[in-house]
Amino acid sequence: NVLIQQGRLAVGDFIVMGRAFGRIRDITDDKGKRIKEAHAPMPVQISGVDMVCDAGDKFYVTTTLRAAEEAAEQRRHRERQVALAQPKLTLDNLFTQMQAAQDGDAKEIRIILKTDQQGTVDVLKNETEKIKTAEVKTRVIHAAVGGIMESDVTLADASRAIIIGFNVIPSGKARQLAEQRGIEIRTYQVIYDITDDLKKAAEGLLAPEIREEVLGHAEVRAVFKISKVGSIAGCYVTDGTVQRDALIRVTRNGVVVEHDRRLAQLKRVKDDAKEVRTGMECGMKIDGYDDIKEGDVLECYKKVEVKRTL
């Protein structure tokens, strides 16, 4: 369907419409009657172009078919360049692409679902939307029976969604359009495989749990005040290890007085050390903290990220 805004349109004219081009074979007016030509501002239906164009595309009449083809190819080339410049959205890279989401915002996996029968639509929609937490949710934005069509790809492109098909396949044009626009189409024959893949994708979007791994403890047996350096703690490692790149928690009589500090220096005798083990003495300078006292216990630990599951 086109709306003529200026001039006339006739059967046999060469035309370019966005990425589509061709020669007009038929023109039908708004009453369904075939006509040979139409004038502005008539709405008409035409046939003869080589592919479906997008709503809102402007069309032009050209002097030759070659000119129409070249104009359409320029549009297709620009769209290919834009598609290549944008990362493809897939279940596999969903985590990376959603890192831009604001902290505290619930991340969302959007799905367009196409299946072979209505009963399957209802079951799959219900099962996929069960995959959610306070941080991640799965939302089916469109579900219907039938093959995967160009309109599904257009909707996925506009809404940043993944297309999932169960016992259906995409049409050739839908597959071509999806490739151009970087939209992933996944097809399945087993319902469990769909929910399993979505669960894995959702788990990738969960913020990891931060856990502390205690490495060892050291008792402060002497404190040395050094000008322009600060307090150096002379310590004895009572268990585990003290590592140069780990974090330090200062406890006094069982109470935490400082935490999440790093070591500016770790020395064994007079040499710099990366690690000091149980039963050894060492000198420690805690970065930015000098209120150290004899009898303090320094706990050495690391923070590790642990992947969370649903």
N, C-alpha and C positions, 0 to 999 in steps of 0.2 A: 504494500500500500504506500502510495506517495502522494504528496500534496504539491501541486505545481505553484510555485510562488512568483514566477516571472516567465514570460514568453509562452512557447507552445511545445508540445511533445507529440511525436507522430510515430506510427508503426514504421520500422526500418531505421529509426534514429540510433546512432551509437551513443552509449551512455556509460558513465562511471558513477558508482555509488559506494563511497568509502573504499573498501578493499575489493568490491565486486565490479565487474564490467560486462558488457555484452551488447547485443543488438536487439532492440525491442521487437518481439514477435506479435504480442497482443496487448491491447489496452481495453480495460473494462471500466465503465463509469460506476457511480455509486448506486445505480439501479440494476447493475448486473448486465448491462447491455454492452456488447462489443462495439468499439468506435475506432476510427482510423487516426484521429488526432484529438488532443485535449489542450485547453488553454487555462491560464491562471485565472482564478484560484481553485481549480477543480481538484478534488481528491479522486484518484483512480488507482486501479490495480494494473500492474504490468508484469510481463514475463519475458525471459530472454537473457537475464544476467546469470553469471556462472556460479554464484554462491549467495547464501543469505547474508545480508548486511545487518549492521546494528541499527536499532531504533535511534532516530535523531541524526543519522548520517545524511549529509547533503548530496544531491545528485546533479550532474551536469551533462549536457549534450556536447559531444565532441564531433569533429569533422570526419574522423576516420576511426576504425576499430583499433588500429595500432595506437593512436593517441589515447584512447580509453584504457587500453591494456597497460600502457606505460604509466598512466596516472594511478591506476589501481595497484600496480606493482610497487610504486613509490610508497603508497600507504602501507602495503604489506611489509615492506622492508623496514619502515619506521616502527611498526608494531613488533617485528621480530627483534629489533635492537632494544626496544623497551623491555620486552620479555626476557631477553638474555641478561639485561642489566639488573633485573630483580630476581632474588633467590626464589627457587621453586618451593612452595609450601607442601611439605609431605609429613606423614606421621613420624618419619625418622628424624627430621630436622625441626620438628615443632618446638622442642625445648629451646633451641638456640634462637629461633625467631621470636619467641614470646618473652625473652629476657627484657625487652623494652617496656613491658608492662609495669605500671607503678607498684611499688611495694604495698602490700595489703589488698591490692585488687585481686579478685578471683579470676584466674586464668580460665579460658574457655576453649574447648575443642568443638568447632562447629562442623556439623555433618549434613550432607545431602544424601538421603537414603532412597535407593531404587531397588525394588524386588520383583519377584515373579508373580506374587499373589498377595491379596490384601491381608490374609491371616499372618503372613510372614512380616508384613510391614508393621502390624501392631505389636507382634512379639519382639522384633528387633528394636523398635522405637522404645519400648518399655525396658528392654535389657540394657541398651546403650545409655539411657538416661539415668540408670542406677549407678553408673560409674561417676562418682563425685565425692568431693570433700569440701571443707570450708575454703580451700585454696583453688581447687580445680573442679570444673564441672564439664560434662559433655551435653551438648544441646543439638537436637535434630531440628534444623531450621526448615527442612522440607522433606517429606516422605511421600512416595507414590509408587504405584504399580506401573511397570513398563521399563523399556530399555532406557539407557542413559543418552539424553539428547543434547543438542547445542544449548537449549535454554537452561539445562541443568548446569552446564559449564559456565554460562554467563552469570547465573546466580552465584555459583561458587566463587567466581572471580570477584564479584561485587562484595561478597560477605566474608571472604577469606576462609572458605570452607573446604573440607575434604569430601570427595564424592565416593560413596561406598555402594557397590552393586552386589546383590545376592541373587545368584542364578540368572543374571542378566549381563549384557555386554554393551559397551558404548557403540553408537553408530560411527561410521567412518568419519563423518564431518565433526562429530562431537570429539572423537579422539584427536583429530587434527587441531581443532580449536583449543583443546586442553593443552596440547603440546605447545602451541603458540603462546598461551597465556600462563604457562607454568602451573597448571592445576593438576593435582594428583587424582587419578581414578584407580580405586582398588576394587577388584572383583573377588568374590568368595563363593564357595559352595557349602561351607560348614559354618553354622552360626557361632559356634564356640571360637573359631579362628578370628571372627570379627571382634567379639568382646575381649579376647585375649590381647589382640593388637592394640585396641583402644585403651585397655588397662595399662599396658606397657607405656604407651604414649603419655597417659595421664600421670603415671608414676614419675616420668621424666620431668614433668612440670612441677612436681611437689618440691618446695624448698627443702634442702637436705637438713637433717637433724644434726646439730652440733654437739658432739660429745667430747668430754675431757678424758685423756689417757694419761694417767699418772706414771711418770718415769722413775722417780726416786725422791729421796729426802736427804737433806744435809743439815747438820746442827751447827749453829754459829758458836764457835768456841773463843773467838777473839775478834775485836773490831779495831782496825787501824785507820786513823784519820790522816789523810795525805793532802797537803796543800795543793789546790787547783785540780785535785782529782776527786776528793770526797771520801766517803767511807768504804773501806775494803773489808769484806767479811772473811775471816779465816775460818774455814768450815771443814767438817768431817762428814763424809758421805756415809750415812747409816744404812741405806738400802737402795737398791736399784742403781740408776745412773743420773748424773747431772749433765745435760747437753747444752752446748753453747747457743744453739739456735732455738731452744725451747722457751717456754714461759715460766715465770717464777711467781709463787704465792708465798707471802711472808705471814707466818703464824706466830703468835705470842701467847703462851699458856693455853694453847688450843683454840685461840680466837684469831680469825683472819684479820690482819691489819692492813694488808696491801695485796693486790692481785693483778694478774695480766701484765706484769712487768717483764722486761727483757734484760738479758745480761749484756752489759757493755764490755765486760772482761771476764774470762774464765782462765785461770792459770793453775798449772800443776808445777810446784816449786817456782821457777822463774819463767817457765815457758808457757806460751799460749796453748790452750788445749781445746779440742772440740768436744771431748767427753771425759768425765771422771767417774770411776766406778766405785762400788761398795768397798769400804775399808780404806779409802784413800783420802788424803787431805788436799785442799785446794783453796785458792783465793777467788772471791767473786765480787765484782762491782756491779750493782744493780743500776741499770740506766734510769736516771732521774729520781732516784730514791736513796737517801742517806740516813734515814732514821732507823738504822739497824742496831740491834742490841744483842749482847751475849745471851745465849739461851734460846734465841729465836730459832724456829725450824723453817727451813726454806723447802718448799715443795716444788719440784720440777715437773712440768706437765706440757702436753700438747693438746691442741684442739683439732679434732678430726671431723670431717663431714661424713655422715652415714646416710646412704640412700634410703629414702622412706618408701614403703609400699602401701597399697590401699588395703 
